[in-house]
Amino acid sequence: MAVVEASNLVREYRMGTETVRALDGASLTLDGGQFVSVVGPSGAGKSTLLHIIGALDTPTSGTIRVDGTDLTALGDDEASEFRRNRVGFIFQFFNLVPTLTAWENVALPMLLDSRSFTKAKPRAVELLERVGLGARVDHRPAELSGGQMQRVAIARSLIMGPKILLADEPTGNLDSKTGADVLELLAEVAHDEPDRLVLMVTHDNNAAAVCDRIVTVRDGRIDERDA
Ligand SMILES: Nc1ncnc2c1ncn2[C@@H]1O[C@H](COP(=O)(O)OP(=O)(O)OP(=O)(O)O)[C@@H](O)[C@H]1O
């Protein structure tokens, strides 16, 4: 089943009197059960594409459906609910809350929802075990290595059970061995469930090489061979 269906996406930014076209008619269909990387030159529109797929930004024109939801039809509150419950985000600098322990960081999205409050800790601990950090649940980010922090962030991205994980340069701040381990984990996460998609923006050719599919963005469009 298609998790992402993007058609003719255009995203323009106004810069004073100039208009920058970050996306210029990008079309793409992505199925679940895959680990997909997005590559291309600097300024090609990769991050803009990822932000639109994650409902962090809206296109100027074009259509975008993610996990069956038409993102262009969402209001601000619906978009933030979509981001919280239906998408997992993984960032280069991990974005963990320094004052919270590993399990509290992972549980945060569930702790914010009164309906799931009591289930939050057992689920967070289970996910930390899944990413190999069962012995680190009470550690704070400063007491963890970079690779361990990224594993916590991956566990957090999974807690609401999203169909899609979006990773922006997830290995950009890790050494090559630690980065390779994180990529292996992301591939496992994509293949764990039949229709989960992990979509990763990367500049690292080794990272792209372990993916099931590589999508190239150039001048705001998806390379035709990749669409
Ligand atoms: N908020 C913004 N305001 C104005 N212009 C923007 C904004 N965001 C992106 N752009 C412009 O849109 C184009 C695409 O940017 P984007 O960040 O999507 O590229 P990228 O492929 O992710 O680049 P990089 O690999 O360097 O991160 C660039 O020319 C950029 O300067």
The ligand as a Gaussian input file, in Angstrom:
#p B3LYP/6-31G(d) Opt

LIG

0 1
 N       12.163000      28.849000       4.841000
 C       12.743000      29.152000       3.691000
 N       12.721000      30.404000       3.214000
 C       13.297000      30.709000       2.033000
 N       13.921000      29.823000       1.232000
 C       13.983000      28.569000       1.654000
 C       13.402000      28.134000       2.907000
 N       13.627000      26.812000       3.057000
 C       14.317000      26.425000       1.960000
 N       14.523000      27.452000       1.121000
 C       15.227000      27.401000      -0.170000
 O       14.655000      26.344000      -0.929000
 C       15.665000      25.592000      -1.610000
 C       15.605000      24.131000      -1.198000
 O       15.995000      24.026000       0.180000
 P       16.081000      22.630000       0.963000
 O       16.504000      22.953000       2.356000
 O       14.818000      21.889000       0.783000
 O       17.245000      21.893000       0.171000
 P       18.076000      20.577000       0.561000
 O       18.123000      19.746000      -0.658000
 O       17.514000      19.967000       1.797000
 O       19.506000      21.200000       0.851000
 P       20.704000      20.701000       1.830000
 O       21.192000      19.412000       1.262000
 O       21.728000      21.796000       1.692000
 O       20.134000      20.604000       3.209000
 C       16.982000      26.291000      -1.298000
 O       17.269000      27.182000      -2.344000
 C       16.688000      27.031000      -0.019000
 O       17.506000      28.179000       0.103000

